[in-house]
């Protein structure tokens, strides 16, 4: 308690132009441990006098600015540093200017480090400042935090990012039959572990502390300091809170009040926990039967070491031996983990080879059952793959850059896209979200290629398609919150009930455009444009089965200043739609009987679920008539 009091006293007096020095006092006493004998002295100095950590700052090429020159250094209104060349550095700037110590820590050049200064959305009273590594490699996305609420931290804090997962190298030693074993190309290790690879987007929950030792918890995506709600249509923060079962009303997030999935952050040596956010509400390649969950991947230690989540949380897994190593993958256990086991290249080749074969068979059976084509489309797989951890004797990865590998079946491990399909379009939308949420936020060919992680060859092939595709999607930062116009875009198979919902909106004064009745999409667009121009809300009653189909009307909504753009996705089972169509005699374009059923199968194979990143403020999902009526009620209440 005395040490904490002295620390606060030092800070208070130094802000008044004085200095309070602790001499001969061991560092562990300063943080509140067993005090030892030392001396305390108080001296008056000018406001331009020596500041704490001056030698450390000078050693890294930086010196403290006079706070009178740039405002109160406790806020973010200009307090900062001068570099050795005398050039000013603005804390709101996002150029690098990183000190040598940061570049050395992340083993990269200054141009690959970006400055950040941002408010923690989980602890709104905290503003963190520091640098983030943008260099590809084991430290991409790692944070170097050196200021909290304008105060220089006594020790900079490193938050390690998620390293890139490697491909298993090709080649390797040959066996007696002349077949190579690529597992012999892997680095030396003590053991291995195979964990299920979930298909979603990864986030890392991490803890940091102030100079008093008080710890806080926040969440970051791979390339930024915090997850955020960029707009209503890009509400990543809300998705993370929902997946982790966090309360949005909590005023702060600390190790003692985190959700159960983050309880490991209370452990002293654990710095972070990384999750994959996935589920049917955020459609990806793999179809899931749960709405939204945070699947734990691994735990990060303060020294940067990576430990598989199941090893960090008791009861600890024991190494497999004997009969347990004779593993057979089936549909029932395909998403289960395997290991840990002592490293054996032949064993690992057999386990991974059989997994790839069975996973591929399951994916093919699913597509055949659903009548879906082969390709990288949404909800087109039931298994994505495994993550292979190479372990040391303590159960941690052998390194950050060569300790994780991906094992995927051949149908999902494609290294290129033969056409500009829905999967590549989704990658473009995700890239837009990342760019819009970045400090610079400028969409350029270079930034798109980087965020989509495309090789030069892939970019050369698809750049024209990508640039044309992203033109249709609005910058959410430019939306007019004062606008009153609304648009609802229906999405669903024929017979799913789209017209039932849209007709109710039309009865309330909305302009309903229906291609079956109007003949062509162009006529629908002309009618919708006239309605928006006159100030009338619009509901688009079409199948709108993929990004390109919806983009026509999204672009129109932006043009006419629609501030409330929503989507209704009627995810009704195909069998139900077929039963309705088979007895429907009055539809203008879809006939009764087998012909109508075949049309539904065709639309089902092309259906791409809507994403909020397309520009929607909200997406309503209904699976039956009761839920569809409830959605219509909500939309009508919004107008009232």
Secondary structure, 3 states (H helix, E strand, C coil): CHHHHHHHHHHHHHHCCEEEEEECCCHHHHCCCCCCCCEEEEEECCCCCCCCCHHHHHHCCEEECCHHHHCCCCCCCCCCEEECCCCECCCCCCCCCCCHHHHHHHCCCHHHEEEEEEEECCEEEEEEEEEEECCCCCCCCCEEEEEECCEEEEEEEEECCCCCCEECCCCCEECCCCCEEHHHHCCCCCEEEEEEECCCEEEEEEEEECCCCCEEEEEECCCCCCCCEEECCEEHHHHHHHHCCCCCCCCCCCHHHCCHHHHHHHCCCEEEEEEEEECCCCCCCECCCCCCEEEEEEEEECCCCEEEHHHHCCCCCCCCCHHHHCCCCCCCCCCCCEEEEECCHHHHHHHHHHHHHHHHHHHHHHHHHHCCCCCCCCCCECCCEEEEEEECCCCEECCCCCCEEEECCCCCCCCCCCCCCHHHHHHHHHHHHHHHCCCCCCCCHHHHHHHHCCCHHHHHHHHHHHHHHHCCCCCHHHCCCCCCCEEEEEEECCCCCHHHHHHHHHHCCCEEEEHHHHCCHHHHHHHHHHHHHCCCCEEEECCCCCHHHHHHHHHHHHHCCCCEEEEEEECCCHHHHHHHHHCCCCCCCCCCCHHHHHHHHHHHHHCCCCCHHHCCCEEEEECCHHHHHHHHHHHHHHHC
